[in-house]
Amino acid sequence: MFKFYWAILLNAKRGPYLIPTMRKMVKHPDEYPEKTRYAYALRLVRYLKKSARITTEVYGTENLPEEGGYVMFPNHQGKYDVLGIMYAHRKPCTFVMDKAKSYGFLVREMVDLLGAKRLELDNVRQNMAIINAMTDEVKAGKKYIIFSEGGYNRNGNIVQSFKPGSFKCATKAKAPIVPVCLIDSYLAFNSFKTGPVTTKVIFLDPLYYDEYKDLKTPEIADIVRNRIIDKMEEYGIYQDND
C-alpha cells in the first residue's frame, strides 16, 4: 500500500489544477467529448505510473474487437488494475466499481470523468438498473471493464471464482466478452514493495456471441476464468486453489 499513498502524495500538488479541469469536463460534455476526457484521464494514469515507478507491459491488443462495444473481464488484483488496463487500452473505456470506494481523492473525479458506474453491492434493484444501463451503452459502442471476482483482498496472482451474474451485461447486449489476464498488478499498489515494479496486461481472444449464446452464465464464467489461468501458466504462474 506504501506505493499507492506515495503516488497520491506526490501528485497532490497537481490536484489544484487537475481536479477543477476534470470537473469542468464532466459538467460540459458537449465541449469535451469522450476521447478528450479519456485522454485527460490517461494523463493522470501516466503521472501515477511515473511517481510509483511502474512499468506495464502490454500484449494482445490485436485481439481487441475493432468496432462496437464489448466487455472486458480481468482477474482482480488491486488498486492499479483499472489504471493498467486503461494505459493498455488506448480507445476510451470505462469501468464498474464499489460505490463506497468511489469518492476518494482523484477517484471521484476519475469515475465521473469516464462515466463509470457506482455499484451498491447489497442493493439488488440498483444493480439491475446498472446492468440495464450498461447493456444499452455497450450496444451503443461503449467498452466496459468488469471485475467478476468482486474484491481483490490478497488475491495476488491467484484467480478466484468468477461471479456468473457479472456477465449479464455482455450477454444481454450480445457483445464480445474479452478476457484480460493481469500479472503482478498487485505489486503496484497492494504490496509492500518499494522499488520499481513491472506488471503485465494481456488481452486474450474474445468470446463472441455466436460462441456463447447457447451457454449459461456459469459456463461462460468458467471459460473466461480458465483462459486467464491458462495464459498465466504460459508465463510460469500456476494456481494452487483450483
Buried (B, 14 or more C-beta within 10 A) or exposed (E): EEBBEBBBEBBEEBEEEBBEBBBEBBEEEEEBEBEEBBEBBBEBBEBBBEBBBBEBEBBBEEBBEEEBBBBBBBBBBBBBBBBBBBBBBEEBBBBBBEBEEBEEEBBBBBBBBBBBBBBBEEEEEBBEEBBEEBBEBBBEBBBBBBBBBBEBEEBBBBBBEBBBBBBBBBBBBBBBBBBBBBBBBBBBBBBEBEEEBEBBBBBBEBBBBEBBEEBEBBEBBBBBBBBBBEBBEEBEBEBEEE
